[in-house]
């Protein structure tokens, strides 16, 4: 049975040839323009990167290797990783071969546990995760091969070794952090033969007699695995990796970006807001109560967590998939019932509030629909994961699959170091006057 490495080895020459052809034949063609607002606004919407693993269509949602999310929502995380790298789904033998690779690489060095246990009791779980990954840089195959001297065309092979090692160890470390940080008992080990998401769920130690939590984790990790390369975590990982830093440095940097409140905090903010609403109204609020509360939130200068998106202009398909799971497995949960009523109320409230903003001379609200964070925290909370700061760790284990896939492919294509040109405010002022 061919391994993932062997499948990718056969595909990379064609990847390289296509990139070289496009660069040579169309290298002078313009694909994007930059406005002053974009230059000052975080480069939002500027087409200046290439990412073949996934794309977010503003009107349709996330596509992974050309496949709409709803078409692949049944996949397990290891299948998604295979798809991200190759553009194909593994057959049963290929899937089993990858699972055996992860089984073989899952042992976490003792010094990682010693370090994590030595950290202050109030250390944030994301700090622990990024540190746990970074300290393993001494294990990097890429660094060892590079220091000995290797050909550029072999960079991806060494990066693949590091990526598979990180991929296998990350859920073990993440679950261990949960148990260490929140005093849930000793660290639990990887179970050979168990799938990636079920292993993570099992190592967290959450009671799961009906295996519903493991099913939810498969869906959660599938949906959070990749989201183009322009988001902070993927972009940061790519930038660090472009300097030929190994995967441990690059992924740790990406995790540090994910830890920022504007990137990875939305799920916990959403469920906290829902819990506050339920507490304020003494139970699941009525639609009228939610409407009033939503307007009060917006007019006080705050946002409704879980609504809106930087790219999407429709309901997030990740929300749709997780909501379907919730209706099937926890229909009586008061948080999910509140999520349902919010969906009926909030989009209309946001549209009305957007009209108020326009009349006041302010920008309209671009997207009034729920994103994945409007429901993901609710599902986690239902299954007993009530420690909000840990939610971003779950997101991180998932998103690392996308970061690692992009690192491997960028080393295969020998993409150069990231070095955009910056300009001064005075230069912009002069250009505006000139034009």
C-alpha positions as CSV (number, residue, x, y, z in Angstrom):
1,X,0.0,0.0,0.0
2,X,1.4,3.4,-0.9
3,X,2.2,5.7,2.0
4,X,1.1,9.4,2.0
5,X,4.8,10.3,1.4
6,X,4.9,8.1,-1.7
7,X,1.6,9.5,-3.0
8,X,2.8,13.1,-2.5
9,X,6.2,12.3,-4.0
10,X,4.5,11.3,-7.2
11,X,2.4,14.5,-7.3
12,X,5.0,17.1,-6.5
13,X,6.7,17.2,-9.9
14,X,3.4,18.2,-11.5
15,X,2.8,20.8,-8.8
16,X,6.2,22.3,-9.5
17,X,5.8,22.3,-13.2
18,X,2.4,24.1,-13.1
19,X,3.7,26.8,-10.8
20,X,6.8,27.3,-12.9
21,X,4.6,27.5,-16.1
22,X,2.3,30.1,-14.6
23,X,5.1,32.2,-13.2
24,X,7.0,32.2,-16.5
25,X,4.1,32.7,-18.8
26,X,2.0,35.1,-16.8
27,X,4.4,36.5,-14.3
28,X,3.7,40.1,-15.3
29,X,-0.1,39.8,-15.1
30,X,-1.9,41.9,-12.4
31,X,-4.2,39.9,-10.1
32,X,-5.0,42.5,-7.5
33,X,-4.9,46.2,-6.6
34,X,-4.4,47.7,-3.2
35,X,-6.4,50.6,-1.8
36,X,-5.3,53.0,0.9
37,X,-8.0,51.5,3.2
38,X,-6.6,48.0,2.6
39,X,-3.0,49.1,3.3
40,X,-4.1,50.5,6.7
41,X,-6.8,47.8,7.3
42,X,-4.7,44.7,7.7
43,X,-4.5,44.0,3.9
44,X,-8.1,42.7,4.0
45,X,-9.1,41.3,0.7
46,X,-5.7,41.9,-1.0
47,X,-5.0,38.9,-3.3
48,X,-1.3,38.5,-2.6
49,X,-1.0,34.8,-1.5
50,X,-1.5,31.4,-3.1
51,X,-3.2,28.6,-1.2
52,X,-4.3,25.4,-2.9
53,X,-5.5,23.5,0.1
54,X,-8.7,25.5,0.7
55,X,-10.6,28.6,-0.3
56,X,-13.4,30.5,1.3
57,X,-16.0,31.6,-1.2
58,X,-17.9,34.6,0.1
59,X,-21.2,33.4,-1.2
60,X,-20.8,29.6,-0.7
61,X,-18.5,29.0,2.2
62,X,-15.4,26.8,2.6
63,X,-14.1,24.5,-0.1
64,X,-11.3,22.0,0.7
65,X,-9.4,21.1,-2.4
66,X,-12.4,22.1,-4.5
67,X,-14.9,20.1,-2.4
68,X,-17.7,21.9,-0.6
69,X,-17.6,21.4,3.2
70,X,-21.0,19.6,3.3
71,X,-19.6,17.0,0.9
72,X,-16.7,16.0,3.1
73,X,-18.2,16.6,6.6
74,X,-18.2,12.8,7.2
75,X,-14.4,12.6,6.9
76,X,-12.1,11.9,9.8
77,X,-9.3,14.4,10.5
78,X,-6.6,12.0,9.1
79,X,-8.5,11.8,5.8
80,X,-8.8,15.6,5.7
81,X,-5.0,15.9,6.2
82,X,-4.5,13.5,3.3
83,X,-6.9,15.4,1.2
84,X,-5.2,18.8,2.0
85,X,-1.9,17.5,0.8
86,X,-2.8,15.4,-2.2
87,X,-6.2,16.7,-3.4
88,X,-7.5,13.1,-3.2
89,X,-9.2,11.0,-0.6
90,X,-7.2,8.0,0.7
91,X,-8.6,4.5,0.1
92,X,-9.0,2.2,3.1
93,X,-5.4,1.1,2.9
94,X,-4.0,4.6,2.5
95,X,-6.1,5.7,5.5
96,X,-4.9,2.8,7.6
97,X,-1.3,3.5,6.6
98,X,-1.5,7.1,7.8
99,X,-3.1,6.0,11.0
100,X,-0.3,3.6,11.7
101,X,2.2,6.4,11.0
102,X,0.5,8.5,13.7
103,X,0.4,5.5,16.1
104,X,4.2,5.1,15.6
105,X,5.0,8.8,16.2
106,X,2.7,9.6,19.0
107,X,5.1,9.2,22.0
108,X,5.8,12.6,23.7
109,X,9.2,13.1,25.2
110,X,9.4,13.1,29.0
111,X,11.0,16.6,29.0
112,X,7.9,18.1,27.5
113,X,5.8,16.8,30.4
114,X,8.4,18.0,32.9
115,X,8.3,21.5,31.4
116,X,4.5,21.7,31.3
117,X,4.2,20.5,34.9
118,X,6.8,23.1,36.0
119,X,4.8,26.0,34.5
120,X,2.9,28.3,36.9
121,X,-0.6,27.0,37.9
122,X,-2.3,30.0,36.2
123,X,-0.5,29.7,32.8
124,X,-2.8,30.0,29.9
125,X,-3.4,26.7,28.1
126,X,-2.4,28.3,24.8
127,X,0.9,29.3,26.2
128,X,1.5,25.8,27.4
129,X,0.6,24.4,24.0
130,X,2.9,26.7,22.0
131,X,5.7,26.1,24.5
132,X,5.2,22.3,24.3
133,X,5.5,22.4,20.5
134,X,8.5,24.8,20.5
135,X,10.5,22.9,23.0
136,X,10.5,19.9,20.7
137,X,12.4,21.8,18.1
138,X,15.5,19.8,19.2
139,X,13.7,16.8,17.5
140,X,13.5,18.5,14.1
141,X,14.5,16.3,11.2
142,X,14.5,19.3,8.9
143,X,17.1,21.1,11.0
144,X,19.3,18.0,11.2
145,X,19.1,17.3,7.5
146,X,19.7,21.0,6.7
147,X,22.7,21.3,8.9
148,X,24.2,18.2,7.2
149,X,23.4,19.6,3.8
150,X,20.5,18.6,1.6
151,X,19.1,19.5,-1.8
152,X,16.3,22.0,-2.1
153,X,14.1,19.5,-3.8
154,X,14.3,17.4,-0.6
155,X,13.2,20.1,1.8
156,X,9.6,18.9,1.7
157,X,10.7,15.3,2.7
158,X,12.3,16.6,5.9
159,X,9.4,18.9,6.6
160,X,7.0,16.0,6.1
161,X,8.8,14.1,8.8
162,X,8.5,17.0,11.2
163,X,4.9,17.5,10.3
164,X,3.9,13.9,10.9
165,X,5.7,13.9,14.2
166,X,3.9,17.1,15.3
167,X,0.6,15.9,14.0
168,X,0.8,12.7,16.0
169,X,2.0,14.3,19.3
170,X,-0.1,17.4,19.3
171,X,-3.4,15.9,20.6
172,X,-1.5,14.0,23.2
173,X,0.1,17.2,24.4
174,X,-3.1,19.2,24.2
175,X,-5.1,16.6,26.2
176,X,-2.3,16.4,28.7
177,X,-2.4,20.2,29.1
178,X,-6.1,20.0,29.9
179,X,-5.6,17.4,32.5
180,X,-2.5,19.1,34.1
181,X,-3.9,22.7,33.9
182,X,-7.3,21.8,35.3
183,X,-6.3,19.0,37.6
184,X,-8.3,16.3,36.0
185,X,-5.8,13.5,36.8
186,X,-2.7,12.0,35.2
187,X,-1.8,12.3,31.5
188,X,-3.5,9.7,29.3
189,X,-1.7,8.0,26.4
190,X,-2.5,7.6,22.7
191,X,-4.4,4.3,21.9
192,X,-3.0,2.6,18.8
193,X,-5.8,1.7,16.3
194,X,-8.1,4.5,17.5
195,X,-8.8,7.3,15.0
196,X,-7.2,10.8,15.5
197,X,-10.3,12.6,16.9
198,X,-11.4,9.7,19.0
199,X,-8.0,9.5,20.5
200,X,-8.0,13.2,21.4
201,X,-11.5,12.8,22.9
202,X,-10.4,9.8,24.9
203,X,-7.2,11.4,26.2
204,X,-9.2,14.4,27.5
205,X,-11.0,12.0,29.8
206,X,-14.5,13.2,29.0
207,X,-17.1,10.5,29.8
208,X,-18.5,9.4,26.5
209,X,-20.5,6.1,26.8
210,X,-22.5,6.7,23.6
211,X,-19.4,8.0,21.7
212,X,-21.2,11.2,20.8
213,X,-18.3,13.3,22.0
214,X,-15.9,11.5,19.7
215,X,-18.3,12.0,16.8
216,X,-18.5,15.7,17.6
217,X,-14.7,15.9,17.8
218,X,-14.4,14.4,14.4
219,X,-16.7,17.0,13.0
220,X,-15.1,19.9,14.9
221,X,-11.6,19.0,13.8
222,X,-12.7,18.5,10.2
223,X,-14.4,21.9,10.1
224,X,-11.5,23.8,11.7
225,X,-8.6,22.1,9.9
226,X,-8.0,24.7,7.2
227,X,-9.3,28.1,6.2
228,X,-7.1,29.5,3.4
229,X,-3.7,30.9,4.2
230,X,-4.5,34.5,4.9
231,X,-5.8,34.1,8.5
232,X,-3.4,35.0,11.2
233,X,-2.4,31.5,12.3
234,X,-1.8,30.1,8.8
235,X,-0.2,33.4,7.6
236,X,2.2,33.6,10.6
237,X,3.1,29.9,10.2
238,X,3.8,30.4,6.5
239,X,5.9,33.6,7.1
240,X,8.1,31.9,9.7
241,X,8.4,28.8,7.6
242,X,9.4,30.8,4.6
243,X,12.7,31.6,6.4
244,X,13.3,27.9,6.4
245,X,12.5,27.7,10.1
246,X,11.5,24.2,11.0
247,X,7.9,23.1,11.6
248,X,8.2,23.4,15.3
249,X,9.2,27.1,15.2
250,X,6.6,27.8,12.5
251,X,3.7,26.0,14.1
252,X,4.4,27.4,17.5
253,X,4.4,30.9,16.0
254,X,1.1,30.2,14.3
255,X,-0.4,29.0,17.6
256,X,0.7,32.2,19.2
257,X,-1.3,34.1,16.5
258,X,-4.3,31.9,17.1
259,X,-4.2,32.7,20.8
260,X,-5.1,36.4,20.0
261,X,-8.6,37.4,21.1
262,X,-9.5,38.5,17.5
263,X,-8.6,35.1,16.1
264,X,-9.2,32.2,18.5
265,X,-11.4,33.6,21.3
266,X,-14.8,33.8,19.6
267,X,-16.1,30.4,20.6
268,X,-15.7,31.0,24.3
269,X,-17.0,34.6,24.0
270,X,-20.1,33.2,22.2
271,X,-21.0,30.6,24.8
272,X,-20.3,33.0,27.7
273,X,-22.7,35.5,26.1
274,X,-25.3,32.8,25.8
275,X,-24.9,31.7,29.4
276,X,-25.2,35.3,30.5
277,X,-28.5,35.7,28.5
278,X,-29.9,32.5,30.0
279,X,-29.0,33.6,33.5
280,X,-30.4,37.1,33.0
281,X,-33.8,35.8,31.8
282,X,-33.9,32.8,34.2
283,X,-34.0,30.3,31.4
284,X,-34.1,30.1,27.6
285,X,-35.2,33.6,26.5
286,X,-38.1,34.2,24.2
287,X,-37.5,35.6,20.7
288,X,-38.8,39.0,21.9
289,X,-36.4,39.0,24.8
290,X,-33.5,38.1,22.6
291,X,-34.4,40.8,20.1
292,X,-34.4,43.4,22.9
293,X,-31.2,42.1,24.4
294,X,-29.4,42.0,21.0
295,X,-30.3,45.6,20.3
296,X,-29.1,46.6,23.7
297,X,-25.8,44.8,23.1
298,X,-25.2,46.5,19.8
299,X,-26.2,50.0,20.8
300,X,-23.9,49.8,23.8
301,X,-21.0,49.5,21.4
302,X,-20.5,45.7,21.8
303,X,-20.9,42.9,19.2
304,X,-22.9,39.7,19.3
305,X,-20.3,37.0,19.4
306,X,-20.5,34.4,16.7
307,X,-22.2,36.6,14.1
308,X,-20.4,38.1,11.1
309,X,-17.3,37.0,9.2
310,X,-14.4,38.7,7.5
311,X,-15.0,36.9,4.2
312,X,-18.3,35.1,4.2
313,X,-21.5,36.8,3.3
314,X,-23.8,33.8,3.9
315,X,-24.4,31.4,6.8
316,X,-21.1,29.6,7.6
317,X,-21.5,26.0,6.5
318,X,-19.5,24.9,9.5
319,X,-22.3,26.4,11.6
320,X,-24.8,24.4,9.6
321,X,-23.0,21.1,10.0
322,X,-22.4,21.5,13.8
323,X,-26.0,22.7,14.2
324,X,-27.3,19.5,12.5
325,X,-25.2,17.5,14.9
326,X,-26.6,19.4,17.9
327,X,-30.2,18.9,16.8
328,X,-29.5,15.2,16.5
329,X,-27.7,14.6,19.8
330,X,-28.7,17.4,22.2
331,X,-32.0,18.9,21.1
332,X,-33.1,19.6,24.7
333,X,-30.0,21.5,25.7
334,X,-31.0,25.0,26.8
335,X,-27.8,26.5,25.2
336,X,-28.7,24.9,21.8
337,X,-32.3,26.1,22.1
338,X,-31.0,29.6,22.7
339,X,-28.7,29.2,19.7
340,X,-31.8,28.3,17.6
341,X,-33.7,31.4,18.7
342,X,-30.7,33.6,18.2
343,X,-30.5,32.4,14.6
344,X,-34.2,33.4,14.1
345,X,-33.7,36.8,15.7
346,X,-30.1,38.2,15.3
347,X,-29.7,38.4,11.5
348,X,-32.8,40.6,11.3
349,X,-31.6,42.7,14.3
350,X,-28.3,43.2,12.6
351,X,-29.9,44.2,9.3
352,X,-32.0,46.8,11.1
353,X,-29.0,48.0,13.2
354,X,-27.0,48.2,10.0
355,X,-29.6,50.6,8.5
356,X,-29.3,52.7,11.7
357,X,-25.5,52.9,11.1
358,X,-25.9,54.0,7.5
359,X,-28.3,56.8,8.5
360,X,-25.7,57.9,11.0
361,X,-23.0,58.0,8.3
362,X,-21.2,54.8,9.4
363,X,-20.3,51.7,7.5
364,X,-23.1,49.0,7.1
365,X,-22.7,45.6,8.6
366,X,-21.3,43.4,5.8
367,X,-22.5,40.0,7.1
368,X,-25.4,39.4,9.5
369,X,-25.2,35.6,9.5
370,X,-23.7,33.2,12.2
371,X,-20.3,31.7,11.8
372,X,-18.9,28.5,13.3
373,X,-18.2,30.1,16.7
374,X,-21.9,30.8,17.2
375,X,-22.4,27.1,18.0
376,X,-19.0,25.3,18.5
377,X,-18.6,26.5,22.1
378,X,-22.2,25.3,22.9
379,X,-21.4,21.8,21.9
380,X,-18.1,21.7,23.8
381,X,-19.9,23.0,26.9
382,X,-22.6,20.4,26.6
383,X,-20.1,17.6,26.8
384,X,-18.5,18.9,29.9
385,X,-15.7,21.1,28.5
386,X,-16.6,24.1,30.6
387,X,-13.1,25.6,30.9
388,X,-13.3,28.4,28.4
389,X,-9.6,29.2,28.1
390,X,-9.1,25.7,26.8
391,X,-11.4,26.2,23.8
392,X,-8.6,27.7,21.6
393,X,-6.5,24.7,22.2
394,X,-9.1,22.5,20.6
395,X,-9.2,24.9,17.7
396,X,-5.4,24.8,17.5
397,X,-5.1,21.1,17.3
398,X,-7.5,21.2,14.3
399,X,-5.9,24.2,12.6
400,X,-2.4,22.7,12.8
401,X,-3.4,20.2,10.2
402,X,-3.9,23.0,7.7
403,X,-0.7,24.8,8.8
404,X,1.4,21.7,8.4
405,X,-0.1,20.8,5.0
406,X,0.7,24.3,3.8
407,X,4.3,24.1,5.2
408,X,4.9,20.8,3.4
409,X,3.6,22.1,0.1
410,X,5.5,25.4,0.3
411,X,8.7,23.5,0.8
412,X,7.9,21.2,-2.1
413,X,7.4,24.3,-4.3
414,X,10.4,26.1,-2.9
415,X,8.4,29.2,-2.3
416,X,10.7,32.2,-1.3
417,X,10.9,34.0,1.9
418,X,8.0,36.4,2.6
419,X,9.1,40.0,2.2
420,X,6.4,42.4,1.1
421,X,7.3,46.1,0.5
422,X,6.2,48.6,3.1
423,X,5.6,52.3,2.5
424,X,5.3,55.3,4.7
425,X,2.2,57.4,5.4
426,X,3.9,60.3,3.7
427,X,4.4,58.1,0.5
428,X,0.7,57.3,0.6
429,X,-0.2,60.9,1.0
430,X,1.9,61.8,-2.0
431,X,0.4,59.1,-4.1
432,X,-3.1,60.1,-3.3
433,X,-2.3,63.7,-4.3
434,X,-0.6,62.6,-7.5
435,X,-3.5,60.4,-8.6
